[in-house]
Structures are given as C-alpha cells and as structure tokens.
Amino acid sequence: MSFKKSILFWVDGVLNNTYNEKELYDSLELKTLDTIVSEGCVGQLLYSNNENQEKYTENELKELLGFNINETLTESLFKEKYMNLKIKFISNVEKELNIFENSVILKELNQEFFEKEIKECSEDMIIVHYQCKSNQLKERREHLVNLDSFLSNSILSPSIPNDYYLLNIIIGYNETTINVPLTEQQQSNITPQWFSQPPKSFNFLNSNIINPRMTSPLFTIEYNPTMTRKDYSCSFKESEFIKGSNGKILLIQHFREVAFKLGKVPKYGA
C-alpha cells in the first residue's frame, strides 16, 4: 500500500547536551506525541561520518534525503533519484531554501501557518526542518508543545483519512557527542568478547564497510494508525525512544523507505 502524501517533521536541536534531560519533559503534556510514539515505530538514525565531531546541519540534511555529504544536492538530482517526487520544503535555515523551488521560510512552529501551508499543498510530500536557535529550556519546551498541538488539530484530526498521511517525526540533539545507552534487554544480549560478531547492517554502505557516528543519533518516529507496526516505546522521551524496534539504521538510508511507501522507488531489500 502506498500513501497519498507524507509529512516529515525534523525538529533539530530540541534535545540538549544531556541524554534524557528530565527538565525538558517534566509536567509537559504531550498527549498527541505520546500517542504517535505509542502507536508508531521508533528508530535511531546514525550519521555516516564519525571523523568530525562538529555539527553540520547541511550534511545531516543531505544524508536525511539520501545523498552523500560530498554530493551537491539539487532539486533535479533529487527528482531523478526519487521518480519526480514533488516536495514542498519548509525551513527556518535560509540557505536550505535554495534547494527546492517550492520552499517556504519558517519563522516559528505556528499552527495557523502550518495549516495554511498543508491545505494549499499539492506536492507529494512536505518536509519541515525547524532548527532550534536557542538552547534555553523554556523555548525548547514550547517547541514541543506547539508541535503536539499542531499535530493534534490538523494531521491527526478525525477529518483526515487514516491512509492519507504517512507521518515521520525526527528529533535531534544540539551537539554530536551525546552517548545514548542500551536498554537492559539490549545489554543482556551483548555477546562475550571472545565471540566475533558479523558487522551490523549500519556498518555497510554501498557494499563498503563504514563506522558511523554512534553518538547523538536522530530519533525517527514513523506513524500511521492503520499501517505502522507498534513497538515497546510508550511515550515521547528518549528513555522510550531507545526501545524502538526499528533499531539503528544509517541516516542516509532512511529516506528511501519513505519514498518507497509513496511509490517513488522500486521495492528493495528483503
């Protein structure tokens, strides 16, 4: 089954320099985001280049869209790669607005603004990239509340058919060195040192072995109530994200799955 449209929200830097920052979630009502996590499927996206610990949002965007960081990302190359997939690109990072012809500057996570843009959208997919400009706790909490409210009143509105939107939310840290722990179950499955495990799937890219950056993953939450399988993640917080059954995958390989569900790439994998 393919979906009519897809919406991808990337809220970049809303997670701070501490894993599972308690103050970020304390007394914060995120009922819709909690539902999306509980009824969706969560995974971790790993940036392929572990050689540089500085945060390069431009390179993360390239990999998020399935391009290598040394490639020049243009709309024509994007459409060639994804069978003329049409994008409305909304961002508060001005230099990103030059990539796609139909780009809109985003000033804040405003519900009225999003409702207008989505209502007027004729493209196959909307990508929203909001980069937090401040590390202040108050502002980051407000961003999450605004996102929750918007999703509740528009995308997840009862008036929208269940098979219409494939929703993908991506949440990122504001720096690259955050260690994300394993769950107790994952720790119990660690093999003895004397046993040589084969490389993981995220260690391969185009048949070459790579060592992706394991710190500060992007968390991806995929949601559609009729199609997405559920996992053990129950609420919107990092300690729940790490339970996600999508596990760890390369950031650069993520978008292909989204495009496949829109019927924009041939079937791949198993």
Backbone as CSV, one residue per row, in Angstrom:
resi,resn,N_x,N_y,N_z,CA_x,CA_y,CA_z,C_x,C_y,C_z
1,MET,0.844,-1.201,0.000,0.000,0.000,0.000,0.874,1.243,0.000
2,SER,0.530,2.202,-0.834,1.231,3.483,-0.812,0.284,4.547,-0.278
3,PHE,0.865,5.602,0.274,0.090,6.670,0.890,-0.121,7.803,-0.103
4,LYS,-1.134,8.608,0.172,-1.400,9.758,-0.694,-0.293,10.800,-0.551
5,LYS,0.069,11.086,0.694,1.077,12.108,0.966,1.900,11.711,2.183
6,SER,3.018,12.394,2.333,3.855,12.172,3.510,4.271,13.524,4.072
7,ILE,4.339,13.579,5.385,4.845,14.776,6.060,5.993,14.358,6.964
8,LEU,7.112,15.022,6.809,8.285,14.754,7.635,8.622,16.013,8.421
9,PHE,8.587,15.905,9.733,8.981,16.999,10.624,10.348,16.676,11.213
10,TRP,11.306,17.547,10.993,12.614,17.399,11.628,12.799,18.586,12.571
11,VAL,12.702,18.315,13.867,12.912,19.352,14.877,14.324,19.156,15.409
12,ASP,15.210,20.024,14.990,16.651,19.856,15.169,17.138,20.651,16.378
13,GLY,17.796,19.968,17.320,18.376,20.661,18.460,17.439,20.860,19.625
14,VAL,16.253,20.254,19.575,15.329,20.387,20.705,15.805,19.549,21.890
15,LEU,16.616,18.526,21.606,17.262,17.760,22.669,18.596,18.414,22.975
16,ASN,18.905,18.567,24.254,20.073,19.344,24.668,21.297,18.458,24.807
17,ASN,22.262,18.898,25.592,23.545,18.211,25.702,23.564,17.155,26.801
18,THR,22.389,16.669,27.187,22.277,15.623,28.197,21.254,14.602,27.737
19,TYR,21.582,13.330,27.856,20.621,12.297,27.497,19.445,12.295,28.474
20,ASN,18.234,12.226,27.927,17.002,12.131,28.712,16.895,13.247,29.754
21,GLU,17.080,14.463,29.299,17.023,15.659,30.143,15.658,15.752,30.840
22,LYS,15.615,15.494,32.126,14.345,15.391,32.856,13.554,16.694,32.820
23,GLU,14.244,17.825,32.892,13.553,19.119,32.920,12.800,19.393,31.615
24,LEU,13.246,18.792,30.533,12.581,19.021,29.254,11.174,18.428,29.250
25,TYR,11.019,17.299,29.904,9.742,16.586,29.864,8.890,16.791,31.111
26,ASP,9.459,17.358,32.159,8.779,17.453,33.448,7.456,18.222,33.338
27,SER,6.350,17.570,33.709,5.000,18.170,33.721,4.575,18.697,32.354
28,LEU,5.184,18.204,31.295,4.853,18.653,29.945,3.812,17.702,29.347
29,GLU,2.656,18.242,28.995,1.604,17.415,28.411,1.790,17.341,26.902
30,LEU,2.156,16.160,26.436,2.373,15.926,25.012,1.537,14.713,24.600
31,LYS,0.229,14.825,24.773,-0.646,13.670,24.583,-0.597,13.129,23.157
32,THR,-0.554,14.031,22.186,-0.543,13.574,20.798,0.792,12.937,20.444
33,LEU,1.892,13.562,20.844,3.201,12.967,20.591,3.349,11.637,21.325
34,ASP,2.810,11.551,22.531,2.825,10.272,23.253,2.074,9.197,22.465
35,THR,0.932,9.566,21.907,0.140,8.616,21.120,0.896,8.175,19.876
36,ILE,1.535,9.124,19.209,2.287,8.806,17.996,3.411,7.823,18.301
37,VAL,4.105,8.037,19.415,5.176,7.113,19.800,4.591,5.756,20.175
38,SER,3.540,5.765,20.980,2.943,4.519,21.466,2.380,3.665,20.337
39,GLU,1.775,4.308,19.340,1.137,3.574,18.254,2.007,3.509,17.002
40,GLY,3.203,4.066,17.079,4.089,4.067,15.935,5.301,3.183,16.147
41,CYS,6.336,3.471,15.399,7.551,2.675,15.457,8.749,3.623,15.474
42,VAL,9.676,3.393,16.403,10.775,4.322,16.652,12.108,3.679,16.290
43,GLY,13.025,4.489,15.799,14.369,4.007,15.499,15.386,5.105,15.698
44,GLN,16.654,4.751,15.512,17.754,5.704,15.635,18.472,5.805,14.297
45,LEU,18.681,7.030,13.837,19.364,7.283,12.573,20.795,7.713,12.859
46,LEU,21.747,6.996,12.273,23.162,7.237,12.536,23.804,7.985,11.377
47,TYR,24.481,9.064,11.698,25.225,9.855,10.712,26.456,9.065,10.289
48,SER,26.715,8.982,8.992,27.744,8.062,8.492,29.168,8.506,8.784
49,ASN,29.381,9.818,8.971,30.743,10.332,9.133,31.061,10.542,10.609
50,ASN,31.930,9.708,11.158,32.285,9.840,12.582,33.622,10.531,12.789
51,GLU,34.196,11.075,11.719,35.536,11.649,11.812,35.527,13.057,12.389
52,ASN,34.433,13.765,12.218,34.366,15.144,12.695,33.233,15.271,13.700
53,GLN,33.541,15.772,14.882,32.546,15.854,15.949,31.772,17.170,15.949
54,GLU,32.039,18.044,14.978,31.246,19.266,14.874,29.903,18.957,14.224
55,LYS,28.909,19.751,14.549,27.574,19.528,13.994,27.428,20.296,12.686
56,TYR,27.193,19.569,11.602,26.978,20.177,10.298,25.558,19.845,9.842
57,THR,24.644,20.758,10.084,23.249,20.515,9.736,23.083,20.305,8.239
58,GLU,23.867,21.017,7.432,23.772,20.875,5.981,24.060,19.440,5.554
59,ASN,25.079,18.827,6.151,25.417,17.451,5.807,24.369,16.469,6.326
60,GLU,23.824,16.748,7.492,22.759,15.887,8.016,21.539,15.930,7.100
61,LEU,21.219,17.109,6.570,20.096,17.225,5.643,20.364,16.412,4.378
62,LYS,21.588,16.493,3.856,21.921,15.702,2.667,21.690,14.220,2.924
63,GLU,22.215,13.736,4.047,22.056,12.314,4.345,20.592,11.962,4.610
64,LEU,19.874,12.854,5.253,18.458,12.603,5.505,17.696,12.400,4.200
65,LEU,18.099,13.088,3.145,17.443,12.970,1.846,18.094,11.919,0.961
66,GLY,19.061,11.169,1.527,19.637,10.041,0.808,20.840,10.362,-0.046
67,PHE,21.514,11.484,0.212,22.680,11.884,-0.569,23.935,11.848,0.296
68,ASN,25.072,11.532,-0.334,26.348,11.582,0.369,26.716,13.029,0.656
69,ILE,27.498,13.235,1.707,27.812,14.602,2.119,28.713,15.317,1.115
70,ASN,29.412,14.561,0.251,30.273,15.201,-0.746,29.539,15.459,-2.059
71,GLU,28.244,15.152,-2.109,27.449,15.434,-3.298,26.819,16.822,-3.192
72,THR,26.561,17.413,-4.341,25.806,18.661,-4.385,24.329,18.314,-4.509
73,LEU,23.553,18.705,-3.533,22.127,18.381,-3.517,21.353,19.437,-4.297
74,THR,20.707,19.014,-5.368,19.856,19.901,-6.160,18.486,19.249,-6.340
75,GLU,17.508,20.064,-6.693,16.161,19.525,-6.888,16.114,18.561,-8.061
76,SER,16.860,18.849,-9.126,16.840,17.962,-10.291,17.426,16.594,-9.954
77,LEU,18.509,16.557,-9.185,19.080,15.274,-8.768,18.133,14.534,-7.831
78,PHE,17.478,15.280,-6.970,16.517,14.677,-6.052,15.371,14.021,-6.825
79,LYS,14.819,14.724,-7.802,13.705,14.177,-8.579,14.147,12.994,-9.432
80,GLU,15.379,13.049,-9.920,15.909,11.922,-10.687,16.036,10.674,-9.809
81,LYS,16.440,10.880,-8.583,16.654,9.769,-7.647,15.332,9.164,-7.182
82,TYR,14.299,10.004,-7.058,13.035,9.558,-6.469,11.839,9.728,-7.413
83,MET,12.040,9.425,-8.687,10.942,9.338,-9.657,10.036,10.567,-9.632
84,ASN,10.678,11.726,-9.726,9.958,13.001,-9.817,9.101,13.294,-8.586
85,LEU,9.559,12.840,-7.427,8.870,13.128,-6.164,8.837,14.635,-5.936
86,LYS,7.658,15.168,-5.757,7.492,16.619,-5.609,7.455,16.986,-4.126
87,ILE,8.261,17.983,-3.775,8.468,18.370,-2.382,8.047,19.821,-2.154
88,LYS,7.357,20.052,-1.061,7.259,21.406,-0.505,8.197,21.428,0.696
89,PHE,9.168,22.311,0.659,10.214,22.337,1.681,10.053,23.593,2.530
90,ILE,9.888,23.389,3.834,9.681,24.493,4.770,10.800,24.460,5.794
91,SER,11.514,25.569,5.954,12.670,25.565,6.854,12.922,26.961,7.401
92,ASN,13.530,27.004,8.592,13.984,28.288,9.130,15.487,28.457,8.950
93,VAL,16.097,27.577,8.153,17.512,27.704,7.790,17.554,28.244,6.365
94,GLU,17.889,29.519,6.221,17.697,30.209,4.944,18.467,29.583,3.789
95,LYS,19.688,29.120,4.025,20.481,28.588,2.914,19.902,27.285,2.364
96,GLU,19.035,26.615,3.144,18.399,25.394,2.652,17.270,25.701,1.674
97,LEU,16.759,26.918,1.705,15.600,27.267,0.900,15.935,27.376,-0.582
98,ASN,17.229,27.336,-0.919,17.637,27.418,-2.320,17.602,26.067,-3.021
99,ILE,17.394,24.988,-2.275,17.478,23.651,-2.871,16.238,23.343,-3.704
100,PHE,15.063,23.580,-3.135,13.814,23.244,-3.815,13.090,24.514,-4.243
101,GLU,12.515,24.450,-5.434,11.829,25.628,-5.972,10.665,26.038,-5.081
102,ASN,9.910,25.057,-4.624,8.767,25.364,-3.765,9.215,25.299,-2.311
103,SER,9.877,26.354,-1.867,10.377,26.438,-0.498,9.724,27.619,0.211
104,VAL,9.492,27.440,1.494,8.821,28.465,2.293,9.628,28.683,3.558
105,ILE,9.881,29.939,3.896,10.626,30.220,5.116,9.714,30.030,6.332
106,LEU,10.261,29.406,7.345,9.529,29.117,8.575,10.073,30.004,9.688
107,LYS,9.217,30.812,10.259,9.663,31.717,11.316,9.484,31.112,12.701
108,GLU,8.431,30.346,12.890,8.209,29.681,14.168,7.257,28.511,13.961
109,LEU,7.212,27.604,14.950,6.294,26.471,14.876,4.890,26.959,15.217
110,ASN,4.234,27.480,14.200,2.939,28.131,14.373,1.843,27.297,13.711
111,GLN,0.809,26.970,14.458,-0.238,26.089,13.956,-0.970,26.683,12.760
112,GLU,-1.323,27.938,12.834,-2.058,28.579,11.739,-1.237,28.564,10.452
113,PHE,0.062,28.819,10.581,0.951,28.809,9.418,0.956,27.426,8.768
114,PHE,1.136,26.376,9.574,1.213,25.025,9.037,-0.100,24.596,8.392
115,GLU,-1.195,24.917,9.019,-2.491,24.535,8.463,-2.688,25.144,7.083
116,LYS,-2.279,26.387,6.926,-2.390,27.058,5.627,-1.501,26.374,4.592
117,GLU,-0.250,26.108,4.954,0.687,25.507,4.011,0.253,24.101,3.607
118,ILE,-0.249,23.331,4.554,-0.671,21.966,4.244,-1.938,21.970,3.399
119,LYS,-2.854,22.846,3.713,-4.103,22.930,2.956,-3.836,23.288,1.505
120,GLU,-2.845,24.146,1.266,-2.552,24.612,-0.090,-1.542,23.727,-0.808
121,CYS,-1.094,22.651,-0.169,-0.025,21.832,-0.735,-0.565,20.841,-1.763
122,SER,0.004,20.871,-2.964,-0.349,19.895,-3.998,0.781,18.890,-4.227
123,GLU,1.890,19.055,-3.518,3.040,18.174,-3.693,2.814,16.822,-3.012
124,ASP,3.702,15.868,-3.321,3.608,14.532,-2.730,4.024,14.524,-1.266
125,MET,4.881,15.453,-0.908,5.475,15.393,0.425,5.805,16.792,0.925
126,ILE,5.616,16.971,2.214,6.041,18.199,2.884,7.173,17.842,3.836
127,ILE,8.272,18.558,3.724,9.377,18.400,4.665,9.505,19.698,5.447
128,VAL,9.447,19.584,6.758,9.590,20.744,7.633,10.850,20.564,8.462
129,HIS,11.783,21.489,8.321,13.005,21.458,9.133,13.026,22.698,10.013
130,TYR,12.887,22.470,11.300,12.969,23.578,12.255,14.205,23.386,13.110
131,GLN,15.147,24.311,12.975,16.376,24.258,13.770,16.235,25.210,14.953
132,CYS,16.305,24.657,16.157,16.181,25.490,17.358,17.330,26.486,17.419
133,LYS,16.995,27.742,17.567,18.010,28.794,17.583,18.541,29.056,18.985
134,SER,17.882,28.506,19.968,18.280,28.756,21.350,18.322,27.438,22.111
135,ASN,19.257,27.349,23.048,19.330,26.181,23.917,18.496,26.350,25.183
136,GLN,17.799,27.475,25.301,17.026,27.736,26.504,15.933,26.679,26.691
137,LEU,15.845,26.162,27.898,14.885,25.106,28.201,13.454,25.542,27.907
138,LYS,13.100,26.752,28.300,11.730,27.248,28.117,11.329,27.218,26.644
139,GLU,12.220,27.669,25.777,11.903,27.717,24.354,11.786,26.319,23.768
140,ARG,12.649,25.421,24.183,12.594,24.061,23.646,11.322,23.342,24.090
141,ARG,10.904,23.582,25.313,9.636,23.016,25.785,8.460,23.578,24.976
142,GLU,8.506,24.869,24.687,7.442,25.491,23.894,7.377,24.886,22.492
143,HIS,8.536,24.586,21.910,8.557,23.978,20.575,7.815,22.641,20.583
144,LEU,8.051,21.832,21.605,7.394,20.528,21.679,5.888,20.673,21.888
145,VAL,5.486,21.611,22.730,4.059,21.847,22.959,3.382,22.312,21.670
146,ASN,4.032,23.212,20.938,3.465,23.711,19.686,3.339,22.597,18.650
147,LEU,4.358,21.751,18.565,4.306,20.631,17.628,3.174,19.678,18.001
148,ASP,3.035,19.387,19.281,1.975,18.499,19.750,0.597,19.063,19.407
149,SER,0.418,20.343,19.636,-0.869,20.984,19.369,-1.196,20.962,17.883
150,PHE,-0.212,21.274,17.061,-0.445,21.280,15.620,-0.842,19.896,15.109
151,LEU,-0.102,18.877,15.536,-0.400,17.519,15.084,-1.791,17.084,15.524
152,SER,-2.168,17.470,16.724,-3.475,17.096,17.259,-4.612,17.716,16.460
153,ASN,-4.444,18.954,16.047,-5.533,19.697,15.420,-5.546,19.638,13.898
154,SER,-4.534,19.037,13.302,-4.515,19.010,11.841,-4.237,17.610,11.311
155,ILE,-3.000,17.150,11.389,-2.628,15.875,10.779,-3.408,14.712,11.377
156,LEU,-3.608,14.730,12.690,-4.316,13.636,13.353,-5.783,13.957,13.597
157,SER,-6.282,14.945,12.918,-7.692,15.300,13.041,-8.568,14.158,12.514
158,PRO,-9.719,13.898,13.150,-10.625,12.842,12.671,-11.088,13.046,11.234
159,SER,-10.980,14.265,10.724,-11.423,14.539,9.357,-10.436,14.039,8.306
160,ILE,-9.216,13.671,8.733,-8.197,13.180,7.806,-8.265,11.657,7.760
161,PRO,-8.454,11.037,6.569,-8.493,9.569,6.484,-7.190,8.947,6.985
162,ASN,-7.287,7.768,7.615,-6.115,7.123,8.205,-5.039,6.784,7.186
163,ASP,-5.452,6.497,5.951,-4.465,6.077,4.959,-3.932,7.247,4.134
164,TYR,-4.212,8.470,4.569,-3.836,9.625,3.749,-2.389,10.042,3.975
165,TYR,-2.015,10.267,5.227,-0.678,10.763,5.527,0.194,9.679,6.153
166,LEU,1.408,9.576,5.666,2.459,8.869,6.388,3.243,9.945,7.129
167,LEU,3.230,9.884,8.438,3.857,10.914,9.262,5.180,10.406,9.808
168,ASN,6.218,11.207,9.655,7.533,10.874,10.185,8.052,12.085,10.967
169,ILE,8.357,11.864,12.241,8.908,12.920,13.086,10.344,12.558,13.425
170,ILE,11.249,13.494,13.233,12.664,13.272,13.530,13.106,14.312,14.549
171,ILE,13.724,13.825,15.611,14.133,14.675,16.725,15.638,14.559,16.892
172,GLY,16.324,15.718,17.026,17.777,15.685,17.115,18.348,16.471,18.278
173,TYR,19.584,16.125,18.612,20.338,16.834,19.649,20.991,18.085,19.069
174,ASN,21.430,18.976,19.982,22.092,20.197,19.521,23.609,20.059,19.481
175,GLU,24.127,18.876,19.794,25.553,18.607,19.626,25.739,17.131,19.301
176,THR,26.968,16.736,19.002,27.190,15.424,18.381,27.759,14.361,19.305
177,THR,27.991,14.669,20.570,28.757,13.754,21.420,27.927,13.075,22.510
178,ILE,26.605,13.086,22.383,25.749,12.515,23.419,25.724,10.991,23.297
179,ASN,26.104,10.311,24.376,26.048,8.854,24.402,24.643,8.400,24.782
180,VAL,24.060,7.595,23.943,22.721,7.059,24.186,22.874,5.616,24.646
181,PRO,22.359,5.266,25.833,22.594,3.932,26.383,21.774,2.847,25.695
182,LEU,22.137,1.606,25.978,21.337,0.461,25.575,20.266,0.210,26.634
183,THR,19.175,-0.398,26.247,18.184,-0.826,27.225,18.733,-2.033,27.986
184,GLU,18.088,-2.382,29.090,18.527,-3.547,29.865,18.479,-4.816,29.017
185,GLN,17.453,-4.939,28.200,17.344,-6.118,27.339,18.475,-6.152,26.321
186,GLN,18.784,-4.985,25.733,19.879,-4.934,24.769,21.209,-5.274,25.426
187,GLN,21.410,-4.808,26.663,22.646,-5.118,27.374,22.756,-6.611,27.666
188,SER,21.633,-7.239,27.983,21.657,-8.670,28.294,21.960,-9.520,27.074
189,ASN,21.776,-8.938,25.882,22.028,-9.679,24.646,23.433,-9.467,24.102
190,ILE,24.257,-8.698,24.821,25.627,-8.468,24.365,26.403,-9.782,24.408
191,THR,27.090,-10.105,23.346,27.833,-11.365,23.263,29.182,-11.241,23.959
192,PRO,29.760,-12.354,24.396,31.084,-12.313,25.036,32.142,-11.741,24.106
193,GLN,33.192,-11.187,24.686,34.246,-10.558,23.887,34.935,-11.551,22.962
194,TRP,34.985,-12.829,23.377,35.694,-13.815,22.564,34.919,-14.198,21.299
195,PHE,33.604,-13.813,21.263,32.788,-14.150,20.101,32.840,-13.002,19.095
196,SER,33.246,-13.314,17.893,33.377,-12.291,16.853,32.063,-12.174,16.080
197,GLN,31.356,-11.072,16.319,30.084,-10.856,15.636,30.302,-10.342,14.220
198,PRO,29.417,-10.706,13.292,29.490,-10.101,11.957,29.112,-8.632,12.038
199,PRO,29.550,-7.820,11.085,29.185,-6.398,11.106,27.668,-6.215,11.063
200,LYS,27.193,-5.148,11.697,25.772,-4.808,11.666,25.416,-4.207,10.308
201,SER,24.124,-4.157,10.024,23.686,-3.593,8.746,24.084,-2.132,8.616
202,PHE,24.145,-1.405,9.763,24.524,0.009,9.679,26.026,0.205,9.469
203,ASN,26.782,-0.886,9.402,28.211,-0.797,9.083,28.478,-0.951,7.594
204,PHE,27.416,-1.071,6.792,27.578,-1.231,5.352,26.883,-0.093,4.613
205,LEU,27.581,0.456,3.642,27.008,1.467,2.760,27.552,1.230,1.366
206,ASN,26.662,0.899,0.441,27.056,0.592,-0.939,28.141,-0.479,-0.979
207,SER,27.941,-1.521,-0.185,28.837,-2.687,-0.106,30.176,-2.387,0.550
208,ASN,30.359,-1.171,1.042,31.593,-0.813,1.740,31.347,-0.787,3.245
209,ILE,32.350,-1.228,4.011,32.237,-1.185,5.463,32.554,0.225,5.955
210,ILE,31.684,0.774,6.792,31.898,2.099,7.365,31.699,2.028,8.879
211,ASN,32.161,3.048,9.556,31.967,3.166,11.001,31.194,4.448,11.275
212,PRO,29.879,4.367,11.351,29.076,5.576,11.546,29.278,6.164,12.936
213,ARG,28.867,7.406,13.088,28.917,8.041,14.403,27.813,7.442,15.275
214,MET,28.194,6.868,16.404,27.230,6.208,17.282,26.620,7.164,18.300
215,THR,27.217,8.329,18.474,26.696,9.301,19.436,25.654,10.213,18.778
216,SER,24.817,10.812,19.601,23.803,11.786,19.155,23.037,11.329,17.910
217,PRO,22.386,10.182,17.981,21.574,9.777,16.833,20.370,10.700,16.676
218,LEU,19.805,10.708,15.494,18.496,11.320,15.306,17.456,10.241,15.600
219,PHE,16.447,10.583,16.374,15.374,9.631,16.649,14.268,9.823,15.618
220,THR,13.848,8.739,14.994,12.798,8.803,13.986,11.561,8.061,14.474
221,ILE,10.428,8.711,14.369,9.152,8.129,14.794,8.239,8.084,13.573
222,GLU,7.892,6.893,13.142,7.022,6.728,11.980,5.629,6.348,12.457
223,TYR,4.640,7.015,11.889,3.275,6.810,12.395,2.248,6.816,11.281
224,ASN,1.473,5.766,11.231,0.202,5.742,10.530,-0.641,4.688,11.236
225,PRO,-1.815,5.051,11.746,-2.554,4.155,12.642,-2.972,2.833,12.020
226,THR,-3.076,2.769,10.690,-3.533,1.529,10.056,-2.394,0.679,9.518
227,MET,-1.197,1.263,9.361,-0.135,0.536,8.665,1.137,0.336,9.477
228,THR,1.456,1.242,10.382,2.737,1.172,11.080,2.686,0.134,12.191
229,ARG,3.688,-0.726,12.233,3.731,-1.687,13.334,4.091,-0.963,14.631
230,LYS,3.642,-1.507,15.748,3.915,-0.897,17.042,5.131,-1.556,17.683
231,ASP,5.753,-0.838,18.621,6.871,-1.416,19.360,6.685,-1.142,20.849
232,TYR,7.763,-1.255,21.615,7.661,-1.124,23.071,7.799,0.314,23.565
233,SER,8.037,1.251,22.669,8.127,2.650,23.080,6.726,3.168,23.393
234,CYS,6.563,3.797,24.551,5.216,4.153,25.019,4.955,5.648,25.115
235,SER,5.995,6.467,25.184,5.768,7.901,25.348,6.922,8.681,24.735
236,PHE,6.718,9.986,24.628,7.666,10.841,23.933,8.779,11.277,24.887
237,LYS,9.805,10.449,24.985,11.020,10.795,25.725,12.121,9.824,25.306
238,GLU,13.360,10.245,25.484,14.483,9.463,24.970,14.584,8.076,25.585
239,SER,14.258,7.956,26.871,14.329,6.649,27.523,13.342,5.658,26.912
240,GLU,12.312,6.170,26.225,11.377,5.315,25.494,11.824,5.125,24.047
241,PHE,12.426,6.160,23.467,12.878,6.056,22.078,13.845,4.892,21.885
242,ILE,14.731,4.667,22.866,15.774,3.646,22.686,15.197,2.233,22.675
243,LYS,13.919,2.077,23.026,13.276,0.761,22.977,12.725,0.445,21.589
244,GLY,12.797,1.411,20.686,12.162,1.273,19.379,12.636,0.073,18.589
245,SER,11.698,-0.606,17.939,12.030,-1.841,17.236,12.678,-1.612,15.880
246,ASN,12.704,-0.371,15.400,13.435,-0.107,14.160,14.942,-0.094,14.375
247,GLY,15.369,-0.097,15.639,16.789,-0.205,15.944,17.605,0.944,15.397
248,LYS,18.828,0.627,14.979,19.744,1.631,14.436,19.904,1.408,12.938
249,ILE,19.701,2.465,12.171,19.916,2.407,10.734,20.678,3.654,10.310
250,LEU,21.300,3.580,9.155,22.038,4.738,8.658,21.067,5.837,8.239
251,LEU,21.387,7.051,8.619,20.577,8.206,8.241,20.391,8.270,6.732
252,ILE,21.436,7.982,5.984,21.408,8.120,4.530,20.474,7.100,3.872
253,GLN,20.117,6.047,4.589,19.255,5.010,4.019,17.786,5.178,4.413
254,HIS,17.502,6.123,5.270,16.145,6.262,5.814,15.133,6.756,4.781
255,PHE,15.501,7.743,3.992,14.529,8.389,3.112,14.035,7.437,2.022
256,ARG,14.864,6.489,1.651,14.456,5.538,0.610,13.197,4.769,1.029
257,GLU,13.113,4.434,2.311,11.926,3.724,2.802,10.687,4.606,2.709
258,VAL,10.841,5.885,3.045,9.715,6.816,2.940,9.269,6.933,1.482
259,ALA,10.245,7.092,0.581,9.926,7.232,-0.841,9.263,5.968,-1.391
260,PHE,9.702,4.812,-0.913,9.091,3.553,-1.346,7.610,3.502,-0.966
261,LYS,7.284,3.967,0.227,5.894,3.934,0.684,5.028,4.952,-0.050
262,LEU,5.676,5.877,-0.749,4.951,6.808,-1.617,4.946,6.327,-3.063
263,GLY,5.512,5.141,-3.295,5.571,4.591,-4.641,6.587,5.271,-5.530
264,LYS,7.660,5.841,-4.925,8.622,6.634,-5.682,9.987,5.965,-5.846
265,VAL,10.160,4.777,-5.332,11.339,3.961,-5.644,10.864,2.522,-5.756
266,PRO,11.573,1.694,-6.553,11.179,0.283,-6.657,11.367,-0.422,-5.324
267,LYS,10.735,-1.566,-5.186,10.895,-2.381,-3.983,12.360,-2.744,-3.830
268,TYR,12.831,-2.745,-2.615,14.235,-3.050,-2.341,14.318,-3.897,-1.086
269,GLY,15.472,-4.516,-0.874,15.696,-5.309,0.337,14.884,-6.588,0.325
270,ALA,14.731,-7.176,1.532,14.046,-8.473,1.642,12.547,-8.318,1.430
